Amino acid sequence: MAELDSGVKKVLLVDRNAPVRSRGPELHFINDEDSATSSAKEVYFRWVARLVILCAIVSLSFFLSSSLVIFRLAPEIIIEPLLIIRQDESSRMVRYEPITKKMPSFRQFTEMFVKQYVILRNTVVNDAKEMKTRWGPGGILQYMSTPAIYMNFVGKNMNSIQRMYDNKYSSEVRIDEIGKESENSPAWSVKFTIFNLSQSRGSSGSLTLKTERYKASVTPKYFPQRRFIRARLINPMGFTVVKYNQSEIRD
């Protein structure tokens, strides 16, 4: 760098790419055009860097805001089942109701689940995997019963399941009569018939059909935390049996 008498400083420019001569490298001072070109490039790249930083900040802000919106809305994503009621034989839907305790068909809805519970509790198929899904721990019957009701049922029946398979035992249920015990009572009275099919004792292969009639008293309640909605609407409102009594009807 050289300082002239007028006080103006000039920067010495060395061209390193130029071939070296015997007298030494070619030297000259940076003039105003070189300074203007260098300054323009610095301004250009400075603004490009600022633009990239601004785009990165905007993208990050958009990502964070989208994530917050998704996390906020995630708990609101639930399945709202509908009860479809057809009052004629046409293929057109006549009426549909959101499944809530205030729906007009709530009584019929409860009656349907009481039937399902009684049938599930008394039906036996000769399939170990299916019976485990119905009666086993974590099965449908456990999910629709209180722990006390389920443990009482398990103590009476689970130990005899293997014997049922050995005897080729199976049973089907037919609901004969169902209704509330009284209008002010939450209990339901169900009369039903069980058709038992099993192998006769000492028989090599013949099966015997036996018919038995029973009466059950079922008291259900609805617990929202016990709702069971997956691929099928198995228990969309948390139907749970809190009291169950069953006795045979003898003629």
ABEGO torsion letter per residue (X at the ends): XBBBAAGBBBBBBBBAABBBBAAEBBBBBBBAAAAAAAAAAAAAAAAAAAAAAAAAAAAAAAAAAAAAAAAAAAAABBBBBBBBBBABABABBABBBBBBAABAAAAAAAAAAAAAAAAAAABBBBBAAAAAAAABBGBAAAAABBAAAAAAAAAAAAAAAAAAAAAGBBBBBBBABBEBABAABABBBBBBBBBBBBBBBGBAABBBBBBBBBBBBBBBBBBAAABBBBABBABAAGBBBABBBBBBBBX
